Amino acid sequence: MLTRLYRLQGTEQDWAGALADAARVLRSGGLVAFPTETVYGLGANALDPQAVRRIFTAKGRPQDNPLIVHVAGAEQVPGLVRHIPPVAERLMAAFWPGPLTLVLPRLAVVPLEVTAGLETVAVRFPSHPVAQALLRTAGVPVAAPSANRSGRPSPTRAEHVMEDMEGRVEVVLDGGPCGVGLESTVVDCTSSRLRLLRPGGVTPQDLERVAGPVEVDPGVLKVRRAEDLGPVASPGMKYRHYAPRGEATLFEGDKAALPAALREAAEEAAKRGLTVAVVASDETLAAYRGPGYPISLGSRRDLPAMASSLFDALHRCDQVGAGRVLLEGVEPEGVGLAIANRLRRAAGGRVVRL
């Protein structure tokens, strides 16, 4: 399959041809990769079961991992769900369009292929102008996980998409780098108390200011084996995700001890002939004196910037051929909860406490 890559510049009017082609592909059962404010998505018509199955094939994604349905506005949600609780309406008003996904009871029009057999569906209204224009032009809700092979770091640039998806999708829309850089926050709105299933740019504190107490699912910071879990209500909960090709280890705890611990691990890996990448904050890299490629996440004082750079940093580990990847952890507070969630999954649960 020949993948058509469109580099979108200027205004939506300048994108008309590319959007028309992408919308035709979606309506005819094809796949389109497109930018959102979080990461690039791999989209198919959410109401077409055969098209949705193509997403799983292209990604190599397990069939029991649900997808998120992207809509062109909150007014489309009643056509997909049985009921919108008042708390969900408040969250839509506060955070849509934006990086927040709501889990709601599905209508039968939503195929079980989208929901991994569950009676709930995850929906969101993205804020990225290209995503919004595509959804309006296509005229159909779009099921879209991240546009990468399953388990790999999510793409925040079109070149990341092409590395994994060229020849697997019909169209890639290049809208530049993604701003948030981590997948959307996912909240289950189907019970009496909100439950955070996946952290993202909308933090638990943000949610609580609008909707009251939020329960954080234990799986957010605990990496569990696939065989220990049944179907899950949200993507990003069940499997090792976001991983570079090299073996990754996460170092958490005492920042003063971190440079020496990283150096020791890097020297041990270098003795075994492995290329080492050290993915860490500017503060840690300034004190690091070991071997390997230093890859900056930015300053610890700017967690949103660290979140935005994380997946690009993991892709760079692969670009330098790192067989061993050493990761600096962050405290799981605010946006740090989302970063810590991604880092622990990237490391597959290999965590060193300092």
Secondary structure as GFF3:
##gff-version 3
##sequence-region A 1 354
A	DSSP	beta_strand	4	7	.	.	.	ID=ss1
A	DSSP	three_ten_helix	12	15	.	.	.	ID=ss2
A	DSSP	alpha_helix	16	27	.	.	.	ID=ss3
A	DSSP	beta_strand	32	35	.	.	.	ID=ss4
A	DSSP	beta_strand	40	45	.	.	.	ID=ss5
A	DSSP	alpha_helix	49	59	.	.	.	ID=ss6
A	DSSP	beta_strand	68	70	.	.	.	ID=ss7
A	DSSP	three_ten_helix	74	79	.	.	.	ID=ss8
A	DSSP	alpha_helix	86	95	.	.	.	ID=ss9
A	DSSP	beta_strand	100	105	.	.	.	ID=ss10
A	DSSP	alpha_helix	112	115	.	.	.	ID=ss11
A	DSSP	beta_strand	120	124	.	.	.	ID=ss12
A	DSSP	alpha_helix	129	138	.	.	.	ID=ss13
A	DSSP	beta_strand	142	143	.	.	.	ID=ss14
A	DSSP	alpha_helix	158	165	.	.	.	ID=ss15
A	DSSP	beta_strand	171	174	.	.	.	ID=ss16
A	DSSP	beta_strand	185	188	.	.	.	ID=ss17
A	DSSP	beta_strand	194	198	.	.	.	ID=ss18
A	DSSP	alpha_helix	204	211	.	.	.	ID=ss19
A	DSSP	beta_strand	214	216	.	.	.	ID=ss20
A	DSSP	three_ten_helix	218	220	.	.	.	ID=ss21
A	DSSP	three_ten_helix	226	228	.	.	.	ID=ss22
A	DSSP	beta_strand	247	252	.	.	.	ID=ss23
A	DSSP	alpha_helix	258	271	.	.	.	ID=ss24
A	DSSP	beta_strand	276	280	.	.	.	ID=ss25
A	DSSP	alpha_helix	282	287	.	.	.	ID=ss26
A	DSSP	beta_strand	293	296	.	.	.	ID=ss27
A	DSSP	alpha_helix	303	319	.	.	.	ID=ss28
A	DSSP	beta_strand	324	328	.	.	.	ID=ss29
A	DSSP	alpha_helix	335	346	.	.	.	ID=ss30
A	DSSP	beta_strand	351	353	.	.	.	ID=ss31
###
